[in-house]
């Protein structure tokens, strides 16, 4: 599961408990009957139960089908001595499929794109007037191809990001027992987070305008919310959910902020879809023109490791920007 702990995915600050009844009305369960977190189909206090739940959230047990996910929200700038500033919007487009392994685990083959948008119009940005530097910069889409995951009975180890983040593999792994809870209205909620601090692929001496420093500090928070009856319905090969995703990360490299103190905060809602047609028309048009392959889940034979985050992909795909014009 490396970094994402299953695709798109917050904090409980949005008040999921308070909004449970409204959510249930908007997303009625596809099944009826008595169901709880311990059964009758899945026991979410066990590793195997959580494995099957998360596999159905991240993909479809019917391996002929793709699972699509999206997140939409706002990217804010954070600097000391001033309030946060909303800079632009963003939209995430993901496509994945499951591949069951002989040992009962699942590989999730997954592509993920992040587009940045104008806060007023919703148009996908290709340029941005950086209010911190008074400079027009070129916006770079994120295209993580692939972002593969492995769902097992055990908790995943942190991501290695191509060896930049050193992982101690000698420690025994804990069972995949996740903090599910009932939040009212027949809903279950799950919150997860990850905190990373590892050497940056973009070093300041080579990337003076893109690099925020020698280390990357990144945190992500996920909340999933879905009907308990769906979790416990064995007829459902995939599970639709809503939730929130929050990411704290260095300045985006294309903003050309260099080592200026501060960072970026993503905040969004996330959802899962049956079809690419459920994405916003402007987003879908941009994807079909610039990233058509990212609208398709990878084939099984494309499985590869390790995954790279958007910062490492940027370092591999882009070149250092020239010095700022006086």
Secondary structure, 3 states (H helix, E strand, C coil): CCCCCCCCCCCHHHCCCCCHHHHHHHCCCCCCCCCECCECCCCCCCHHHHHHHHHHHHCCCCCCCCEEEEEEEEEEEECCCCCCEEEEEEEEEEEEEEEECCCCCEEEEEEEEEEEECCCCCCECCEEEECCCCEEEECCCEEEECCCEEECCECCCCCCCCCCCCCCCCCCCCECCCCEEEEECCEEEEEEEEEEEEECCCCCCCCCCCCCCCEEEEEEEEEEEEEHHHHCCCCCCCCCCEEEEEEEECCCHHHCCCCCCCEEEEEEEEEEECCHHHCCHHHHHHHHHHCHHHHCCCCHHHCCCCCCCHHHHHHHHCCCCCCCCC
